[in-house]
């Protein structure tokens, strides 16, 4: 890719040099270009992860090098634009790049030498260090934000240290070579490990982690020390083969650790393994966890193993701890539940319990209820069953195959996930092609050949209309999310959704990256899905065909379920997944949050997000640069309304100066300024009548001009537009209030944004506040995110399609003209509501056919 931008016009100072303003704008455009290039490469890696094409290690190494070079240039360009204010980004870049180079070269990553790892650092791709159980719990805890026991992993590195320091590999090889009765073998094995000494560095690390765990959990009693072998729950499940010790006192964790290690070499485990399996294979990591005091516990099969249960999951539950249930020693309540919201119970088998034995919540079987009915003997109420069903679907989606999940409900009523491992099921036979074709022929198509593919897949479920402000916890797992704009703030919903459909959005945007990360079928930029798909409607989404059907097209769903994905466990894919952990996720979601700092960037995508926001911020404040605009030639605009505006062209925003310096609106080439002036010059919204100032308004406003005119900028007294072909920064003063509009409008919705700031007025304070409230309400209906403080209003809209940007800028221009001196007229709330209704009527006429707010 070329390192040079296409020319953006002269933007020269009187000395013939590139002006600081033009340099700033050029650097901003370069950041956009680099950002888009990186996003495209990330999208390519995620398509490889989804199995769309075959790749090798050379592809991965080349991708890491190319992405790293681009991200470094983004950081360099931002610091050039911002006066080296973000140098800490280089430190974060180097740390991330070093991890990527290690992983791409076949290394084990930044934690490879750690003896212990807290669950807060674990994810599924660290199973080679922490073992299958620990890694899965870390993924559930950190990526899915579900409750698990707090704890830490004693790693495979610790295993080798312990075994080698005590010469146990050689001693075990000698023991295995001898023929002896099982009792003698077990006795000798246990003695070897009892006499072994935990090396001092390992003992100190474990003790420190135990102390930290006790502080975090405010627990001083008992822990669980559990096996978590590397390779467990992989090709071999090792179910029930290894040893875990429950109820361990904190001071006894080291002896319990040795017992778990010894069990790796028990006769049943050795028989389970191949006779020639070396002692160094299948290293034993160990999990040390808080013990859960369970009111109820049980098992979820995210897909019912029954022969006719494609669309069902099963849940079993018993009172208290579930160790006997997992071992098959205890019977339990069993439920068959539909896998689709609202998760109806299809069948249940409740075991009988003595009527004098309290149930987990304290009531007894047959106790009278407020409803007049009597309490049954089931240990789970229906709402908890729905919660467990949601968890089952969520974990199946996260781990990309049906799951066998152990869970418990603690004394506070919280669902805790104790373990999640693959559920071994026979492959489902695919449906007959002719039957599926006939079903599709009869299905009603709601959306056809619209939108862009962000993530392939087929999914079904009820429609839920969502906004970035919605609580993700309220979104039902397995529903189809439909939203107006593909905002990154929808990330928590994407991980729960069966599919996501947007009106506006690009497959190279942030939310598309997240959809690919969670393998959520995603169709973006459909235009008006939020109008076509009503809440609660069951639909089937086929992203590859860019089609949405009414109802559940079972044939499509069965075809999807029957497709085998053997590539999921290939070495190259595992490396790619580990690489993407350091490249693709976005942790810096809210630019207004205190945590939105360069030093908090954890991935390359975080760096891109941070740089983009800071570049936009620098561009927004172009109007405040006095040194940047000094000595630049400006040209007046010829407008039909009583506003004087002069414009400075950064390149491509105005026609060439052929001797006639004044510029008519139809000659303007800056797309955002042209759209804004279309609304601002609309005579229908101008009120030419004198404003009805009262004495209170005059007294309130007497001191305001003194503060407003302190330290005037270079162009004080004139309204200034700084423009490019796709850019406009307009500083506009009308009477005693000020407007700043900063907009970038291109063909790529991901680059587009509008920033609007409004402050001031001459009227009494309560009237000014009413005007700000009115403006805020209008802007929210135009897809802005608005923040008000007194009579200061700041609003932002972004990721909008260019045609919507044109219309919104025109409406914004009308709003500025309409609300000029309106504050003095807003004598009460009812008057404000009247003016709001009047302006909204114009918006409804002008925005007919848009996606609804």
Order of alpha helices (4+ residues) and beta strands (2+ residues): alpha-alpha-alpha-beta-alpha-alpha-beta-alpha-alpha-alpha-alpha-beta-beta-alpha-alpha-beta-beta-beta-alpha-beta-beta-alpha-beta-beta-alpha-beta-beta-beta-beta-alpha-beta-alpha-beta-alpha-beta-beta-alpha-alpha-alpha-alpha-beta-beta-beta-alpha-alpha-alpha-beta-beta-beta-beta-alpha-beta-beta-alpha-alpha
